[in-house]
Structure formats: C-alpha cells, structure tokens
Amino acid sequence: MGSEAQGSLQAHAPFAGVSVVVPVFNEEENILPLYRALTRVMERLGRRWELLFVDDGSTDATYQVLQQVQRQDARVRVLCLRRNFGQTAALAAGFDYAR
C-alpha cells in the first residue's frame, strides 16, 4: 500500500502501548464523537496509547476533520488511502503502520 497511501507516519517507530486502528469512509460527522468516546476509554487504561485512523478514500471532509483532530492530539495518527480499498485493506494498512 506504500504508493497508495499518503500522510506523514513513521511505520514501526518504537512504542510500548496500545494501538487502536479505526478504518473510516465518509464519516466526517462521526469523527469527533468517536474520537471523544475512544479517548475517554483509552485514558482509563493507564498506559500509553494511540488512535490510528485510516481514511479509506473518503470523498467527503473526513480527512480534513481527522487532520484537525491530529493537530490537537499527538496521540492521534492518520493514514489516508488514495482510493477506497475496503475495510479489510484499510485495517491491514493500519496494522502495518500501528506502533
């Protein structure tokens, strides 16, 4: 997927924590509520964590909303696929980039 993905992720960077991979497609209105809910749950773990959102070729403003969230929270990482590959491929790409 290397040539099909864009973004500034460092694959396999050292990280001892929990990675949550979330594939999304045309979910601009759901990103913030999902981010808030996941953050509340993850903060209770008492461990380091990251949320890795994989935008699976959305045609709405999903990627822009994800970028805003990422700018506000360093624990959020975003991978944007150039086109819609489907949930399985999006999850596989996310697993590859998860720390």
Jmol script that loads the backbone (N, CA, C; Angstrom):
load data "model"
ATOM      1  N   MET A   1       0.803  -1.186   0.000  1.00  0.00           N
ATOM      2  CA  MET A   1       0.000   0.000   0.000  1.00  0.00           C
ATOM      3  C   MET A   1       0.848   1.252   0.000  1.00  0.00           C
ATOM      4  N   GLY A   2       2.159   1.124   0.149  1.00  0.00           N
ATOM      5  CA  GLY A   2       3.017   2.277   0.276  1.00  0.00           C
ATOM      6  C   GLY A   2       2.730   3.376  -0.723  1.00  0.00           C
ATOM      7  N   SER A   3       2.612   3.047  -2.012  1.00  0.00           N
ATOM      8  CA  SER A   3       2.389   4.084  -3.012  1.00  0.00           C
ATOM      9  C   SER A   3       0.935   4.541  -3.048  1.00  0.00           C
ATOM     10  N   GLU A   4       0.073   3.828  -2.434  1.00  0.00           N
ATOM     11  CA  GLU A   4      -1.342   4.176  -2.443  1.00  0.00           C
ATOM     12  C   GLU A   4      -1.762   4.974  -1.218  1.00  0.00           C
ATOM     13  N   ALA A   5      -0.870   5.152  -0.257  1.00  0.00           N
ATOM     14  CA  ALA A   5      -1.204   5.868   0.970  1.00  0.00           C
ATOM     15  C   ALA A   5      -0.445   7.179   1.027  1.00  0.00           C
ATOM     16  N   GLN A   6      -1.051   8.136   1.674  1.00  0.00           N
ATOM     17  CA  GLN A   6      -0.365   9.402   1.885  1.00  0.00           C
ATOM     18  C   GLN A   6      -0.483   9.784   3.336  1.00  0.00           C
ATOM     19  N   GLY A   7       0.416  10.623   3.781  1.00  0.00           N
ATOM     20  CA  GLY A   7       0.421  11.051   5.167  1.00  0.00           C
ATOM     21  C   GLY A   7       1.835  11.016   5.699  1.00  0.00           C
ATOM     22  N   SER A   8       2.016  11.497   6.895  1.00  0.00           N
ATOM     23  CA  SER A   8       3.355  11.539   7.470  1.00  0.00           C
ATOM     24  C   SER A   8       3.399  10.624   8.684  1.00  0.00           C
ATOM     25  N   LEU A   9       3.441   9.346   8.438  1.00  0.00           N
ATOM     26  CA  LEU A   9       3.512   8.359   9.510  1.00  0.00           C
ATOM     27  C   LEU A   9       4.886   7.729   9.519  1.00  0.00           C
ATOM     28  N   GLN A  10       5.337   7.392  10.682  1.00  0.00           N
ATOM     29  CA  GLN A  10       6.567   6.637  10.804  1.00  0.00           C
ATOM     30  C   GLN A  10       6.184   5.222  11.181  1.00  0.00           C
ATOM     31  N   ALA A  11       6.250   4.343  10.212  1.00  0.00           N
ATOM     32  CA  ALA A  11       5.886   2.954  10.471  1.00  0.00           C
ATOM     33  C   ALA A  11       6.901   2.321  11.408  1.00  0.00           C
ATOM     34  N   HIS A  12       6.418   1.539  12.322  1.00  0.00           N
ATOM     35  CA  HIS A  12       7.232   0.738  13.220  1.00  0.00           C
ATOM     36  C   HIS A  12       8.148   1.563  14.113  1.00  0.00           C
ATOM     37  N   ALA A  13       7.754   2.775  14.452  1.00  0.00           N
ATOM     38  CA  ALA A  13       8.501   3.571  15.421  1.00  0.00           C
ATOM     39  C   ALA A  13       8.342   2.912  16.793  1.00  0.00           C
ATOM     40  N   PRO A  14       9.349   2.991  17.655  1.00  0.00           N
ATOM     41  CA  PRO A  14       9.251   2.365  18.981  1.00  0.00           C
ATOM     42  C   PRO A  14       8.051   2.901  19.767  1.00  0.00           C
ATOM     43  N   PHE A  15       7.290   1.984  20.313  1.00  0.00           N
ATOM     44  CA  PHE A  15       6.092   2.377  21.047  1.00  0.00           C
ATOM     45  C   PHE A  15       5.656   1.197  21.890  1.00  0.00           C
ATOM     46  N   ALA A  16       5.597   1.394  23.190  1.00  0.00           N
ATOM     47  CA  ALA A  16       5.143   0.323  24.081  1.00  0.00           C
ATOM     48  C   ALA A  16       3.808   0.746  24.654  1.00  0.00           C
ATOM     49  N   GLY A  17       2.763   0.446  23.941  1.00  0.00           N
ATOM     50  CA  GLY A  17       1.443   0.843  24.384  1.00  0.00           C
ATOM     51  C   GLY A  17       0.370   0.140  23.575  1.00  0.00           C
ATOM     52  N   VAL A  18      -0.798   0.739  23.553  1.00  0.00           N
ATOM     53  CA  VAL A  18      -1.957   0.172  22.870  1.00  0.00           C
ATOM     54  C   VAL A  18      -2.254   1.005  21.635  1.00  0.00           C
ATOM     55  N   SER A  19      -2.405   0.335  20.503  1.00  0.00           N
ATOM     56  CA  SER A  19      -2.794   0.995  19.261  1.00  0.00           C
ATOM     57  C   SER A  19      -4.210   0.580  18.909  1.00  0.00           C
ATOM     58  N   VAL A  20      -5.050   1.554  18.628  1.00  0.00           N
ATOM     59  CA  VAL A  20      -6.408   1.289  18.173  1.00  0.00           C
ATOM     60  C   VAL A  20      -6.485   1.736  16.725  1.00  0.00           C
ATOM     61  N   VAL A  21      -6.762   0.800  15.821  1.00  0.00           N
ATOM     62  CA  VAL A  21      -6.854   1.091  14.392  1.00  0.00           C
ATOM     63  C   VAL A  21      -8.322   1.215  14.026  1.00  0.00           C
ATOM     64  N   VAL A  22      -8.667   2.367  13.433  1.00  0.00           N
ATOM     65  CA  VAL A  22     -10.065   2.652  13.106  1.00  0.00           C
ATOM     66  C   VAL A  22     -10.174   2.995  11.621  1.00  0.00           C
ATOM     67  N   PRO A  23     -10.701   2.068  10.795  1.00  0.00           N
ATOM     68  CA  PRO A  23     -10.923   2.417   9.392  1.00  0.00           C
ATOM     69  C   PRO A  23     -12.185   3.277   9.271  1.00  0.00           C
ATOM     70  N   VAL A  24     -12.116   4.316   8.447  1.00  0.00           N
ATOM     71  CA  VAL A  24     -13.275   5.192   8.245  1.00  0.00           C
ATOM     72  C   VAL A  24     -13.460   5.474   6.765  1.00  0.00           C
ATOM     73  N   PHE A  25     -14.715   5.658   6.376  1.00  0.00           N
ATOM     74  CA  PHE A  25     -15.051   6.001   4.996  1.00  0.00           C
ATOM     75  C   PHE A  25     -16.269   6.915   5.029  1.00  0.00           C
ATOM     76  N   ASN A  26     -16.099   8.150   4.592  1.00  0.00           N
ATOM     77  CA  ASN A  26     -17.172   9.151   4.559  1.00  0.00           C
ATOM     78  C   ASN A  26     -17.883   9.268   5.912  1.00  0.00           C
ATOM     79  N   GLU A  27     -17.096   9.571   6.925  1.00  0.00           N
ATOM     80  CA  GLU A  27     -17.600   9.651   8.308  1.00  0.00           C
ATOM     81  C   GLU A  27     -17.363  11.020   8.926  1.00  0.00           C
ATOM     82  N   GLU A  28     -17.339  12.083   8.143  1.00  0.00           N
ATOM     83  CA  GLU A  28     -16.965  13.397   8.667  1.00  0.00           C
ATOM     84  C   GLU A  28     -17.766  13.803   9.900  1.00  0.00           C
ATOM     85  N   GLU A  29     -19.039  13.483   9.955  1.00  0.00           N
ATOM     86  CA  GLU A  29     -19.872  13.895  11.090  1.00  0.00           C
ATOM     87  C   GLU A  29     -19.684  13.006  12.322  1.00  0.00           C
ATOM     88  N   ASN A  30     -19.091  11.850  12.135  1.00  0.00           N
ATOM     89  CA  ASN A  30     -18.929  10.905  13.238  1.00  0.00           C
ATOM     90  C   ASN A  30     -17.530  10.900  13.852  1.00  0.00           C
ATOM     91  N   ILE A  31     -16.587  11.552  13.216  1.00  0.00           N
ATOM     92  CA  ILE A  31     -15.196  11.501  13.686  1.00  0.00           C
ATOM     93  C   ILE A  31     -15.052  12.085  15.092  1.00  0.00           C
ATOM     94  N   LEU A  32     -15.545  13.290  15.312  1.00  0.00           N
ATOM     95  CA  LEU A  32     -15.369  13.919  16.632  1.00  0.00           C
ATOM     96  C   LEU A  32     -16.061  13.153  17.751  1.00  0.00           C
ATOM     97  N   PRO A  33     -17.329  12.719  17.585  1.00  0.00           N
ATOM     98  CA  PRO A  33     -17.939  11.921  18.658  1.00  0.00           C
ATOM     99  C   PRO A  33     -17.181  10.614  18.913  1.00  0.00           C
ATOM    100  N   LEU A  34     -16.713   9.968  17.861  1.00  0.00           N
ATOM    101  CA  LEU A  34     -15.954   8.726  18.021  1.00  0.00           C
ATOM    102  C   LEU A  34     -14.632   9.001  18.722  1.00  0.00           C
ATOM    103  N   TYR A  35     -13.932  10.034  18.311  1.00  0.00           N
ATOM    104  CA  TYR A  35     -12.666  10.404  18.943  1.00  0.00           C
ATOM    105  C   TYR A  35     -12.864  10.666  20.440  1.00  0.00           C
ATOM    106  N   ARG A  36     -13.888  11.426  20.786  1.00  0.00           N
ATOM    107  CA  ARG A  36     -14.139  11.739  22.199  1.00  0.00           C
ATOM    108  C   ARG A  36     -14.436  10.482  23.005  1.00  0.00           C
ATOM    109  N   ALA A  37     -15.261   9.603  22.455  1.00  0.00           N
ATOM    110  CA  ALA A  37     -15.611   8.367  23.168  1.00  0.00           C
ATOM    111  C   ALA A  37     -14.390   7.465  23.336  1.00  0.00           C
ATOM    112  N   LEU A  38     -13.610   7.300  22.276  1.00  0.00           N
ATOM    113  CA  LEU A  38     -12.421   6.460  22.365  1.00  0.00           C
ATOM    114  C   LEU A  38     -11.399   7.043  23.332  1.00  0.00           C
ATOM    115  N   THR A  39     -11.246   8.346  23.326  1.00  0.00           N
ATOM    116  CA  THR A  39     -10.297   8.996  24.227  1.00  0.00           C
ATOM    117  C   THR A  39     -10.675   8.769  25.684  1.00  0.00           C
ATOM    118  N   ARG A  40     -11.957   8.882  25.994  1.00  0.00           N
ATOM    119  CA  ARG A  40     -12.397   8.634  27.378  1.00  0.00           C
ATOM    120  C   ARG A  40     -12.049   7.215  27.819  1.00  0.00           C
ATOM    121  N   VAL A  41     -12.274   6.261  26.955  1.00  0.00           N
ATOM    122  CA  VAL A  41     -11.984   4.868  27.293  1.00  0.00           C
ATOM    123  C   VAL A  41     -10.481   4.637  27.416  1.00  0.00           C
ATOM    124  N   MET A  42      -9.725   5.138  26.456  1.00  0.00           N
ATOM    125  CA  MET A  42      -8.286   4.889  26.442  1.00  0.00           C
ATOM    126  C   MET A  42      -7.577   5.545  27.625  1.00  0.00           C
ATOM    127  N   GLU A  43      -8.035   6.711  28.052  1.00  0.00           N
ATOM    128  CA  GLU A  43      -7.392   7.392  29.178  1.00  0.00           C
ATOM    129  C   GLU A  43      -7.537   6.617  30.479  1.00  0.00           C
ATOM    130  N   ARG A  44      -8.525   5.759  30.571  1.00  0.00           N
ATOM    131  CA  ARG A  44      -8.723   4.940  31.777  1.00  0.00           C
ATOM    132  C   ARG A  44      -7.742   3.780  31.869  1.00  0.00           C
ATOM    133  N   LEU A  45      -7.064   3.461  30.778  1.00  0.00           N
ATOM    134  CA  LEU A  45      -6.168   2.306  30.763  1.00  0.00           C
ATOM    135  C   LEU A  45      -4.919   2.495  31.614  1.00  0.00           C
ATOM    136  N   GLY A  46      -4.470   3.727  31.735  1.00  0.00           N
ATOM    137  CA  GLY A  46      -3.246   3.971  32.475  1.00  0.00           C
ATOM    138  C   GLY A  46      -2.009   3.521  31.726  1.00  0.00           C
ATOM    139  N   ARG A  47      -2.104   3.415  30.403  1.00  0.00           N
ATOM    140  CA  ARG A  47      -0.977   3.021  29.545  1.00  0.00           C
ATOM    141  C   ARG A  47      -0.860   4.015  28.411  1.00  0.00           C
ATOM    142  N   ARG A  48       0.265   3.992  27.746  1.00  0.00           N
ATOM    143  CA  ARG A  48       0.415   4.796  26.529  1.00  0.00           C
ATOM    144  C   ARG A  48      -0.505   4.217  25.459  1.00  0.00           C
ATOM    145  N   TRP A  49      -1.015   5.082  24.611  1.00  0.00           N
ATOM    146  CA  TRP A  49      -1.910   4.611  23.561  1.00  0.00           C
ATOM    147  C   TRP A  49      -1.886   5.564  22.381  1.00  0.00           C
ATOM    148  N   GLU A  50      -2.358   5.053  21.263  1.00  0.00           N
ATOM    149  CA  GLU A  50      -2.524   5.855  20.055  1.00  0.00           C
ATOM    150  C   GLU A  50      -3.812   5.441  19.363  1.00  0.00           C
ATOM    151  N   LEU A  51      -4.410   6.390  18.683  1.00  0.00           N
ATOM    152  CA  LEU A  51      -5.534   6.113  17.794  1.00  0.00           C
ATOM    153  C   LEU A  51      -5.025   6.309  16.382  1.00  0.00           C
ATOM    154  N   LEU A  52      -5.130   5.291  15.574  1.00  0.00           N
ATOM    155  CA  LEU A  52      -4.693   5.358  14.189  1.00  0.00           C
ATOM    156  C   LEU A  52      -5.926   5.257  13.300  1.00  0.00           C
ATOM    157  N   PHE A  53      -6.322   6.382  12.752  1.00  0.00           N
ATOM    158  CA  PHE A  53      -7.460   6.411  11.838  1.00  0.00           C
ATOM    159  C   PHE A  53      -6.961   6.185  10.425  1.00  0.00           C
ATOM    160  N   VAL A  54      -7.620   5.280   9.697  1.00  0.00           N
ATOM    161  CA  VAL A  54      -7.286   5.018   8.306  1.00  0.00           C
ATOM    162  C   VAL A  54      -8.469   5.485   7.464  1.00  0.00           C
ATOM    163  N   ASP A  55      -8.250   6.582   6.733  1.00  0.00           N
ATOM    164  CA  ASP A  55      -9.283   7.097   5.835  1.00  0.00           C
ATOM    165  C   ASP A  55      -9.212   6.291   4.549  1.00  0.00           C
ATOM    166  N   ASP A  56     -10.236   5.512   4.304  1.00  0.00           N
ATOM    167  CA  ASP A  56     -10.269   4.575   3.178  1.00  0.00           C
ATOM    168  C   ASP A  56     -10.839   5.241   1.924  1.00  0.00           C
ATOM    169  N   GLY A  57     -10.211   6.359   1.514  1.00  0.00           N
ATOM    170  CA  GLY A  57     -10.606   7.015   0.274  1.00  0.00           C
ATOM    171  C   GLY A  57     -11.889   7.809   0.365  1.00  0.00           C
ATOM    172  N   SER A  58     -12.162   8.415   1.488  1.00  0.00           N
ATOM    173  CA  SER A  58     -13.398   9.195   1.659  1.00  0.00           C
ATOM    174  C   SER A  58     -13.486  10.307   0.623  1.00  0.00           C
ATOM    175  N   THR A  59     -14.726  10.613   0.231  1.00  0.00           N
ATOM    176  CA  THR A  59     -14.968  11.690  -0.731  1.00  0.00           C
ATOM    177  C   THR A  59     -15.599  12.903  -0.066  1.00  0.00           C
ATOM    178  N   ASP A  60     -15.815  12.836   1.244  1.00  0.00           N
ATOM    179  CA  ASP A  60     -16.344  13.977   1.988  1.00  0.00           C
ATOM    180  C   ASP A  60     -15.182  14.632   2.746  1.00  0.00           C
ATOM    181  N   ALA A  61     -15.447  15.331   3.812  1.00  0.00           N
ATOM    182  CA  ALA A  61     -14.417  16.055   4.564  1.00  0.00           C
ATOM    183  C   ALA A  61     -13.801  15.225   5.697  1.00  0.00           C
ATOM    184  N   THR A  62     -13.945  13.919   5.640  1.00  0.00           N
ATOM    185  CA  THR A  62     -13.404  13.054   6.684  1.00  0.00           C
ATOM    186  C   THR A  62     -11.920  13.322   6.925  1.00  0.00           C
ATOM    187  N   TYR A  63     -11.130  13.358   5.874  1.00  0.00           N
ATOM    188  CA  TYR A  63      -9.688  13.540   6.035  1.00  0.00           C
ATOM    189  C   TYR A  63      -9.363  14.884   6.681  1.00  0.00           C
ATOM    190  N   GLN A  64     -10.068  15.924   6.309  1.00  0.00           N
ATOM    191  CA  GLN A  64      -9.822  17.245   6.893  1.00  0.00           C
ATOM    192  C   GLN A  64     -10.155  17.262   8.386  1.00  0.00           C
ATOM    193  N   VAL A  65     -11.251  16.608   8.760  1.00  0.00           N
ATOM    194  CA  VAL A  65     -11.621  16.529  10.177  1.00  0.00           C
ATOM    195  C   VAL A  65     -10.558  15.739  10.946  1.00  0.00           C
ATOM    196  N   LEU A  66     -10.094  14.642  10.362  1.00  0.00           N
ATOM    197  CA  LEU A  66      -9.054  13.842  11.005  1.00  0.00           C
ATOM    198  C   LEU A  66      -7.770  14.646  11.187  1.00  0.00           C
ATOM    199  N   GLN A  67      -7.413  15.450  10.197  1.00  0.00           N
ATOM    200  CA  GLN A  67      -6.218  16.285  10.314  1.00  0.00           C
ATOM    201  C   GLN A  67      -6.360  17.285  11.461  1.00  0.00           C
ATOM    202  N   GLN A  68      -7.546  17.843  11.633  1.00  0.00           N
ATOM    203  CA  GLN A  68      -7.779  18.778  12.733  1.00  0.00           C
ATOM    204  C   GLN A  68      -7.590  18.083  14.079  1.00  0.00           C
ATOM    205  N   VAL A  69      -8.149  16.882  14.191  1.00  0.00           N
ATOM    206  CA  VAL A  69      -8.011  16.121  15.438  1.00  0.00           C
ATOM    207  C   VAL A  69      -6.543  15.798  15.687  1.00  0.00           C
ATOM    208  N   GLN A  70      -5.840  15.401  14.653  1.00  0.00           N
ATOM    209  CA  GLN A  70      -4.427  15.048  14.781  1.00  0.00           C
ATOM    210  C   GLN A  70      -3.597  16.259  15.226  1.00  0.00           C
ATOM    211  N   ARG A  71      -3.905  17.431  14.710  1.00  0.00           N
ATOM    212  CA  ARG A  71      -3.174  18.641  15.112  1.00  0.00           C
ATOM    213  C   ARG A  71      -3.383  18.959  16.590  1.00  0.00           C
ATOM    214  N   GLN A  72      -4.535  18.573  17.134  1.00  0.00           N
ATOM    215  CA  GLN A  72      -4.863  18.880  18.525  1.00  0.00           C
ATOM    216  C   GLN A  72      -4.411  17.795  19.504  1.00  0.00           C
ATOM    217  N   ASP A  73      -4.139  16.602  19.007  1.00  0.00           N
ATOM    218  CA  ASP A  73      -3.810  15.487  19.899  1.00  0.00           C
ATOM    219  C   ASP A  73      -2.710  14.634  19.265  1.00  0.00           C
ATOM    220  N   ALA A  74      -1.529  14.679  19.851  1.00  0.00           N
ATOM    221  CA  ALA A  74      -0.380  13.954  19.308  1.00  0.00           C
ATOM    222  C   ALA A  74      -0.553  12.437  19.363  1.00  0.00           C
ATOM    223  N   ARG A  75      -1.527  11.955  20.126  1.00  0.00           N
ATOM    224  CA  ARG A  75      -1.769  10.512  20.206  1.00  0.00           C
ATOM    225  C   ARG A  75      -2.564  10.001  19.007  1.00  0.00           C
ATOM    226  N   VAL A  76      -3.053  10.915  18.194  1.00  0.00           N
ATOM    227  CA  VAL A  76      -3.834  10.559  17.009  1.00  0.00           C
ATOM    228  C   VAL A  76      -2.928  10.589  15.791  1.00  0.00           C
ATOM    229  N   ARG A  77      -3.000   9.511  15.023  1.00  0.00           N
ATOM    230  CA  ARG A  77      -2.258   9.409  13.767  1.00  0.00           C
ATOM    231  C   ARG A  77      -3.272   9.139  12.667  1.00  0.00           C
ATOM    232  N   VAL A  78      -2.970   9.625  11.476  1.00  0.00           N
ATOM    233  CA  VAL A  78      -3.911   9.495  10.362  1.00  0.00           C
ATOM    234  C   VAL A  78      -3.181   8.951   9.147  1.00  0.00           C
ATOM    235  N   LEU A  79      -3.771   7.948   8.540  1.00  0.00           N
ATOM    236  CA  LEU A  79      -3.292   7.389   7.284  1.00  0.00           C
ATOM    237  C   LEU A  79      -4.417   7.566   6.278  1.00  0.00           C
ATOM    238  N   CYS A  80      -4.101   8.145   5.136  1.00  0.00           N
ATOM    239  CA  CYS A  80      -5.127   8.393   4.119  1.00  0.00           C
ATOM    240  C   CYS A  80      -4.818   7.565   2.880  1.00  0.00           C
ATOM    241  N   LEU A  81      -5.723   6.676   2.521  1.00  0.00           N
ATOM    242  CA  LEU A  81      -5.567   5.877   1.312  1.00  0.00           C
ATOM    243  C   LEU A  81      -6.097   6.679   0.123  1.00  0.00           C
ATOM    244  N   ARG A  82      -5.448   6.570  -1.015  1.00  0.00           N
ATOM    245  CA  ARG A  82      -5.801   7.373  -2.192  1.00  0.00           C
ATOM    246  C   ARG A  82      -7.180   7.066  -2.756  1.00  0.00           C
ATOM    247  N   ARG A  83      -7.617   5.849  -2.553  1.00  0.00           N
ATOM    248  CA  ARG A  83      -8.954   5.458  -3.034  1.00  0.00           C
ATOM    249  C   ARG A  83      -9.537   4.454  -2.062  1.00  0.00           C
ATOM    250  N   ASN A  84     -10.766   4.087  -2.257  1.00  0.00           N
ATOM    251  CA  ASN A  84     -11.440   3.133  -1.388  1.00  0.00           C
ATOM    252  C   ASN A  84     -10.976   1.720  -1.722  1.00  0.00           C
ATOM    253  N   PHE A  85     -10.298   1.089  -0.754  1.00  0.00           N
ATOM    254  CA  PHE A  85      -9.824  -0.277  -0.928  1.00  0.00           C
ATOM    255  C   PHE A  85     -10.698  -1.272  -0.183  1.00  0.00           C
ATOM    256  N   GLY A  86     -11.542  -0.795   0.709  1.00  0.00           N
ATOM    257  CA  GLY A  86     -12.382  -1.674   1.512  1.00  0.00           C
ATOM    258  C   GLY A  86     -11.838  -1.823   2.919  1.00  0.00           C
ATOM    259  N   GLN A  87     -12.716  -2.278   3.804  1.00  0.00           N
ATOM    260  CA  GLN A  87     -12.403  -2.350   5.222  1.00  0.00           C
ATOM    261  C   GLN A  87     -11.205  -3.248   5.529  1.00  0.00           C
ATOM    262  N   THR A  88     -11.129  -4.396   4.893  1.00  0.00           N
ATOM    263  CA  THR A  88     -10.041  -5.335   5.173  1.00  0.00           C
ATOM    264  C   THR A  88      -8.692  -4.735   4.811  1.00  0.00           C
ATOM    265  N   ALA A  89      -8.594  -4.115   3.658  1.00  0.00           N
ATOM    266  CA  ALA A  89      -7.346  -3.487   3.230  1.00  0.00           C
ATOM    267  C   ALA A  89      -6.997  -2.297   4.123  1.00  0.00           C
ATOM    268  N   ALA A  90      -8.010  -1.533   4.502  1.00  0.00           N
ATOM    269  CA  ALA A  90      -7.769  -0.388   5.381  1.00  0.00           C
ATOM    270  C   ALA A  90      -7.243  -0.852   6.741  1.00  0.00           C
ATOM    271  N   LEU A  91      -7.824  -1.897   7.284  1.00  0.00           N
ATOM    272  CA  LEU A  91      -7.335  -2.443   8.548  1.00  0.00           C
ATOM    273  C   LEU A  91      -5.901  -2.959   8.402  1.00  0.00           C
ATOM    274  N   ALA A  92      -5.616  -3.664   7.311  1.00  0.00           N
ATOM    275  CA  ALA A  92      -4.259  -4.190   7.074  1.00  0.00           C
ATOM    276  C   ALA A  92      -3.251  -3.044   6.998  1.00  0.00           C
ATOM    277  N   ALA A  93      -3.592  -1.973   6.305  1.00  0.00           N
ATOM    278  CA  ALA A  93      -2.703  -0.809   6.222  1.00  0.00           C
ATOM    279  C   ALA A  93      -2.496  -0.213   7.608  1.00  0.00           C
ATOM    280  N   GLY A  94      -3.560  -0.111   8.379  1.00  0.00           N
ATOM    281  CA  GLY A  94      -3.456   0.415   9.733  1.00  0.00           C
ATOM    282  C   GLY A  94      -2.586  -0.449  10.620  1.00  0.00           C
ATOM    283  N   PHE A  95      -2.735  -1.765  10.520  1.00  0.00           N
ATOM    284  CA  PHE A  95      -1.910  -2.672  11.321  1.00  0.00           C
ATOM    285  C   PHE A  95      -0.430  -2.520  10.947  1.00  0.00           C
ATOM    286  N   ASP A  96      -0.169  -2.300   9.656  1.00  0.00           N
ATOM    287  CA  ASP A  96       1.210  -2.114   9.209  1.00  0.00           C
ATOM    288  C   ASP A  96       1.844  -0.850   9.818  1.00  0.00           C
ATOM    289  N   TYR A  97       1.048   0.185   9.987  1.00  0.00           N
ATOM    290  CA  TYR A  97       1.560   1.457  10.497  1.00  0.00           C
ATOM    291  C   TYR A  97       1.415   1.617  12.002  1.00  0.00           C
ATOM    292  N   ALA A  98       0.658   0.754  12.644  1.00  0.00           N
ATOM    293  CA  ALA A  98       0.496   0.839  14.092  1.00  0.00           C
ATOM    294  C   ALA A  98       1.830   0.597  14.776  1.00  0.00           C
ATOM    295  N   ARG A  99       2.034   1.321  15.848  1.00  0.00           N
ATOM    296  CA  ARG A  99       3.290   1.168  16.593  1.00  0.00           C
ATOM    297  C   ARG A  99       3.203   0.009  17.550  1.00  0.00           C
TER     298      ARG A  99
END
end "model"
wireframe off; spacefill off
backbone 0.3
color backbone group
